[in-house]
Amino acid sequence: VDSLCGKMPLVDSYGHVTTVRSGVLVPANGSKWVELIGYNTWNKKNYIELGEDYFHPACFAGTCKSGKQFMEFLSTHVKAADIPHISPPKAGIPTTSGPLTKQNAFLLLEWIRELQRKGISIPKKFLTCIKEGSWLKIKINDSPGYRPPSESFLLASDGGNSNWGTILQTGTSFYGDKIKEYKEELKKIGVMCEYREACAFIGNYLMSLGASSTLSRTNVISMLNFIKFLKQNSLSLNHFVSRIREGRWLKTSHGRKQISKIPFIDEDEYGKEIISFKPELQLLGFIIDFGGNYQMVVDNILSSFLSSLTAEVLLFILDCMYHSTSPNKIATELESRKCLKTGMGDKNPGDCFFSDSEWCCLLQVFNSVPLIDHNF
């Protein structure tokens, strides 16, 4: 029967009768290949698309068959096939350039599974369009989106880290747990399923953002979360940290503190959450506490703020000068500023007297002596 059916003339969807063919497609109406692809992309491979008449009931040699029974006969003996039981086209599939429905996404994965099971080689262009097309639904910062499989990953768990930030995770809430059954097929089309792969991708992604100075608040928090994750899981972070330290990506607030031009992290930009990442910031080279960095303060004093200093600020500057290895610059600046509060108003240091018992006699001789105001 198979031999005879292989030579049997068939009517295609255009009404043409043909006996020469490389393969046979089931009629378009209700087919999976139309649902996924939209048109006959196999025509260049000499595949014929059966006409709709084959769906209609008919009688042959006194035997009547329904359209369904007739199609079953053709599928068995003429090898009329539909996805996933058909070889893929050599060309790409345009529909994978945009979002696929859940049903079509699973159909595509089932097709790849069937091809691998049969050991059929997947054409390069066909596989490339699937890897690079933005058809796979993912989650970005808990917001849905679509990305190519080669830019997405599916992990068994989040490793105890619930905030991955900009990580492009396959949307399991959309596909359900069923997506996990296709792990091998997802790997075949480029989805990353191992932490090592995911970490490398995320690191490169964040480093590229850092290099272009376009890190948003969310990006920065995601990056710090990523560093924390690497540390907690004893994964290598030296390369990532060294690359991130090179970029100019952190928003600071110059002059945020009254007397200094030290670039403090802008908490208005990043919120109080940034404070919880002190160990990660320290890895990136940030000074996370004063820790006796007197020289840093001395080197960054803003001379414009050295007049009419508050008592607290003045005492802090003097403490820094005391501990500094080179206080001359700030000492010179202070000498020319009316920065000390006295009983006669603000005065230059050179015009003031330090009040103690040895200077009390001056008050008996002079009516006005600029003594430093201890009460202030």
C-alpha positions in Angstrom: 0.0 0.0 0.0 2.8 2.4 0.9 4.5 1.8 -2.4 1.3 2.5 -4.4 0.4 5.6 -2.3 3.9 6.9 -2.9 3.1 7.1 -6.6 -0.5 8.2 -6.1 -1.3 11.6 -7.7 -2.3 14.3 -5.1 -4.2 17.5 -5.4 -2.5 20.5 -3.8 -4.1 23.6 -2.3 -4.0 25.3 -5.7 -6.0 22.5 -7.3 -2.9 21.2 -9.2 -2.4 17.4 -9.5 1.1 16.2 -8.9 3.0 12.9 -8.5 6.5 14.3 -7.8 7.1 15.5 -4.3 9.6 15.5 -1.5 7.0 15.7 1.3 3.4 16.3 2.0 1.8 18.8 4.4 -1.6 18.4 5.9 -4.2 20.9 4.7 -3.7 24.4 6.1 -7.1 24.7 7.7 -6.6 23.8 11.4 -3.0 22.8 10.9 -0.3 23.5 13.5 2.2 24.6 10.8 -0.1 27.5 9.8 -0.7 28.4 13.5 3.1 28.6 14.1 4.5 29.8 10.8 1.6 31.3 8.9 2.4 30.1 5.4 4.0 27.2 3.5 7.7 27.8 3.9 8.6 24.3 2.5 7.4 25.0 -1.0 11.0 25.4 -2.2 11.8 21.9 -0.9 9.1 20.5 -3.2 6.6 19.9 -0.4 3.0 20.0 -1.5 0.2 21.3 0.7 -2.9 19.1 0.5 -6.1 20.7 -0.7 -9.1 21.2 1.6 -11.1 18.6 -0.3 -9.2 15.9 1.6 -11.1 16.9 4.7 -14.4 16.1 3.1 -16.1 12.7 3.5 -16.1 10.5 0.4 -16.8 7.0 -0.9 -14.2 4.8 -2.6 -15.0 1.4 -4.1 -18.2 1.3 -2.1 -16.6 2.2 1.2 -17.4 5.6 2.7 -14.9 7.4 4.9 -15.1 10.6 6.9 -12.6 13.4 6.3 -10.8 12.5 9.5 -10.5 8.9 8.5 -9.2 9.8 5.1 -6.5 12.1 6.6 -5.4 9.3 9.0 -5.0 7.1 5.9 -2.9 9.8 4.1 -0.8 10.4 7.2 0.0 6.7 7.5 0.6 5.8 3.8 1.4 9.1 2.1 3.3 10.5 5.1 1.2 13.7 5.2 2.7 15.5 8.2 2.3 18.4 10.5 4.5 20.0 13.1 6.2 18.5 15.1 6.4 15.5 12.8 8.0 17.2 9.9 11.6 18.3 9.0 12.2 22.0 9.6 12.7 24.5 6.7 16.2 25.7 5.9 15.0 29.3 6.1 14.1 31.1 9.3 10.6 31.6 10.8 9.5 35.2 10.7 7.0 34.7 13.5 9.8 34.2 16.0 10.9 37.8 15.6 8.1 38.8 17.9 6.1 37.4 20.8 4.7 33.9 20.5 1.6 32.7 22.3 2.1 30.1 25.1 0.6 27.4 22.8 2.9 28.2 20.0 6.0 28.4 22.2 5.3 24.9 23.5 4.7 23.7 20.0 8.0 25.1 18.9 9.8 23.4 21.8 7.9 20.1 21.1 9.1 20.4 17.5 12.7 20.7 18.6 12.3 17.8 21.0 11.0 15.6 18.2 13.8 16.6 15.8 16.4 15.7 18.5 14.7 12.4 19.3 14.8 11.4 15.6 18.4 12.7 15.2 17.4 15.1 12.5 19.9 17.9 12.0 18.4 21.4 12.6 19.3 23.8 9.8 21.5 26.7 10.9 19.3 29.6 9.7 16.3 28.0 11.3 18.0 27.5 14.6 19.6 31.0 14.5 16.2 32.8 14.0 14.9 30.9 17.0 17.9 31.8 19.2 17.9 35.5 18.3 14.1 36.2 17.9 12.4 38.1 20.7 9.6 35.6 21.2 10.3 34.2 24.6 8.4 35.8 27.5 10.6 36.7 30.4 10.6 38.7 33.6 12.6 41.9 34.0 12.4 43.4 37.6 9.1 41.5 38.0 7.7 43.2 34.8 6.9 41.1 31.8 8.8 41.4 28.5 10.1 39.4 25.5 13.7 38.6 24.8 15.6 36.1 22.6 16.4 32.8 24.2 20.1 33.5 24.0 19.5 36.5 26.4 17.3 34.6 28.9 17.8 31.9 31.5 15.8 29.4 33.5 17.1 28.4 36.9 15.8 25.7 39.2 15.7 28.3 42.0 17.0 31.8 42.8 19.7 30.5 45.1 18.1 32.3 48.1 18.3 35.6 46.3 14.8 37.1 45.6 16.0 40.3 44.0 17.9 39.7 40.8 17.1 43.0 39.3 17.6 43.2 35.6 18.1 39.5 35.2 16.1 38.2 32.2 14.4 35.1 33.7 12.1 33.0 31.6 8.5 33.8 32.7 7.5 30.7 34.6 4.4 32.5 35.8 3.3 32.7 32.2 4.3 29.2 31.0 3.8 27.4 34.3 5.9 24.5 35.5 5.5 22.8 32.2 8.4 25.0 30.8 10.8 23.2 33.1 10.1 19.9 31.2 11.8 21.4 28.2 15.1 22.2 29.8 17.2 20.3 27.2 15.3 22.0 24.3 15.7 25.4 25.9 19.4 24.8 26.3 19.5 23.8 22.6 18.1 27.2 21.6 20.4 29.2 23.9 18.6 29.6 27.1 21.0 29.5 30.1 20.0 26.9 32.7 23.1 26.8 34.9 24.2 29.4 37.5 27.7 29.7 35.9 26.2 30.7 32.6 23.7 33.0 34.1 26.3 34.8 36.3 28.6 35.3 33.3 25.7 36.8 31.3 24.5 39.0 34.1 28.0 40.2 34.8 28.7 41.1 31.2 25.3 42.8 31.0 25.8 45.0 34.0 29.4 45.7 33.0 28.3 47.0 29.7 25.8 49.3 31.4 28.4 50.5 33.9 30.9 51.2 31.0 28.3 53.4 29.3 27.5 55.3 32.5 23.8 54.5 32.1 23.1 52.7 35.4 19.7 53.6 36.8 18.9 53.3 40.5 17.4 49.9 39.8 20.5 48.8 37.9 22.8 49.9 40.7 20.8 48.0 43.3 20.7 44.9 41.0 24.5 45.1 40.6 25.0 45.2 44.3 22.6 42.4 44.8 24.5 40.4 42.2 27.8 41.0 44.0 26.2 39.9 47.3 24.9 36.7 45.5 28.4 35.9 44.2 29.9 36.3 47.7 27.2 34.3 49.4 27.6 31.4 46.9 31.4 31.5 46.9 31.5 32.3 43.2 34.4 34.2 41.6 33.7 38.0 41.5 37.2 39.4 40.9 36.7 40.0 37.2 33.3 41.6 37.6 34.4 43.8 40.5 37.5 45.0 38.7 35.5 45.9 35.6 32.8 47.8 37.5 35.4 49.8 39.5 36.6 51.3 36.2 33.3 52.9 35.3 31.9 56.3 36.2 28.4 55.1 37.0 27.6 56.1 40.5 25.7 59.4 41.2 27.2 61.4 44.0 26.4 64.6 45.7 29.5 66.9 45.7 29.5 69.2 48.7 26.7 67.3 50.4 28.4 67.8 53.7 29.0 71.4 54.7 32.8 71.6 54.6 33.8 69.0 52.1 33.9 68.3 48.4 34.1 64.5 49.0 31.7 62.8 46.6 29.2 61.2 49.0 26.8 58.7 47.5 23.5 60.4 46.7 21.0 58.8 49.0 18.2 60.9 47.5 18.9 59.0 44.2 19.4 55.5 45.6 17.3 55.6 48.8 18.2 54.2 52.2 18.5 50.7 50.6 22.0 51.6 49.4 23.2 51.6 53.0 22.5 47.8 53.3 25.2 47.1 50.7 28.3 48.5 52.6 30.4 45.3 52.1 29.6 45.2 48.4 30.4 48.9 48.0 33.7 48.4 49.9 34.6 45.7 47.4 34.1 48.3 44.7 36.6 50.7 46.4 34.2 52.9 48.3 35.2 54.2 51.8 32.2 53.1 53.8 33.1 54.8 57.1 35.4 57.6 58.4 37.9 55.1 59.9 40.5 57.8 60.7 40.7 59.1 57.1 41.8 62.6 58.3 44.0 63.3 55.4 41.1 62.7 53.0 39.1 65.4 54.7 42.0 67.8 54.8 42.6 67.3 51.1 38.9 67.9 50.2 38.1 70.9 52.4 36.1 73.5 50.5 37.8 76.8 51.2 34.6 78.8 50.5 33.1 77.2 53.7 36.0 78.1 56.0 34.4 81.4 57.2 32.0 81.5 60.1 32.3 77.8 60.8 30.1 76.1 63.4 31.8 75.0 66.6 31.3 71.4 65.6 32.9 71.8 62.2 35.8 73.9 63.5 36.7 71.3 66.1 36.5 68.5 63.5 38.8 70.4 61.2 41.3 71.0 64.0 41.1 67.3 64.8 41.8 66.4 61.2 44.8 68.8 61.1 46.2 67.3 64.3 46.1 63.8 62.8 47.1 64.9 59.2 50.5 64.3 57.8 50.4 67.5 55.8 48.0 70.1 57.3 49.9 73.1 55.8 47.4 73.8 53.0 44.4 74.0 55.2 46.3 75.9 57.9 47.2 78.6 55.3 43.5 78.8 54.2 42.3 79.2 57.8 44.9 82.0 58.5 43.2 84.3 56.0 39.6 83.5 57.1 37.5 85.0 59.9 36.6 81.6 61.1 36.9 82.0 64.9 34.1 83.2 67.1 35.3 85.7 69.7 33.7 88.2 72.2 34.3 90.8 69.5 32.8 88.9 66.6 34.4 86.6 63.9 38.2 87.1 63.6 41.2 85.6 61.8 43.1 83.1 63.9 46.1 85.5 64.0 44.0 88.2 65.7 42.7 85.9 68.5 43.8 85.0 71.9 43.2 81.7 73.6 41.6 82.3 76.9 43.4 80.9 79.9 44.7 82.1 83.3 47.9 83.6 81.8 45.9 86.0 79.6 43.5 87.2 82.3 45.7 90.2 83.2 45.1 91.5 79.6 41.5 92.0 80.5 42.5 94.4 83.3 44.6 96.5 80.9 42.5 96.5 77.7 38.8 97.0 77.3 38.5 94.8 74.2 40.5 91.6 73.7 39.4 89.1 71.0 39.3 86.0 73.2 38.1 82.8 71.6 34.5 82.2 72.7 34.6 79.0 74.7 30.8 79.2 75.3 30.3 79.0 71.6 
